[in-house]
Amino acid sequence: MNGGKHQLDFQRAEALYESNQLNPAKKILTAIIKQAPGEPAVLRLLGFIAGRQQDFFSAAKYLEQLMKLEPDFVEGWYYLGKSFYEIKKFEAAVRAFDAAILLYPQFFEALHDKGLALLSIHRIDDAILSFDAARVLNAASSELWTNLGMAYGKQRKFDREIACYDNALKLKPHNEIAYTYRGIALCENRQYAEAIEACNNILLRNPNCGEYVRGYLLLAKLMSADWNGLDHQISLLKNEVRADKKCVSPFIFLAVSDSPADQLRVAKNM
């Protein structure tokens, strides 16, 4: 870094960053970058600070400048990809993750997060390939199995989806996302008895879990002619609908409600 004062100021900023005093560190670094634009070490630290403060627009700005100067910096590409992902620039995120993977093909986090970005732009086959490549490197990630399950769900391959959630829950029994989506997948796969048990357990654990679980529970009960507690479930569902919660699809709700006002609420909340 050019200039003794800039070097000393940067060292102060580094020390502040390491002690989690992010705003004072950012103030020093911003002053340096005004006098010495394009200094890689300063851009790097500003990008990392912005990311830790969840200012992902600024993080992407600084890291994008940095990668033009340090194209072989693997972590820079990865954190640029994460920043793009958080601001919903998914195509740009995929390109950044690809750059990181090109430099370090065994980069589990980059392969996994690339899968998430691909999933967000509905490139499901590519997302599964990326998740599978990550799985080869680390099959002990409950989050990975959960996201792979979601990808199979989008392909309506429910047997595979359920198997992924089972793996996720073996690794992390309190993985609420996997637990919830497993119940939904059982219903989609017409395993209604298992779906009823799973959805009831989900709602016991978290009555406000959302994700249309109560609607799926109702569907499973109707499709399996399980009338036990059905009136109570319909009453709870109608209360959620009138509270403007996303809890049921219009098609399922038509079977239990003749209220045009409630049906309109359901349609608007889809």
Order of alpha helices (4+ residues) and beta strands (2+ residues): alpha-alpha-alpha-alpha-alpha-alpha-alpha-alpha-alpha-alpha-alpha-alpha-alpha-alpha-alpha-alpha
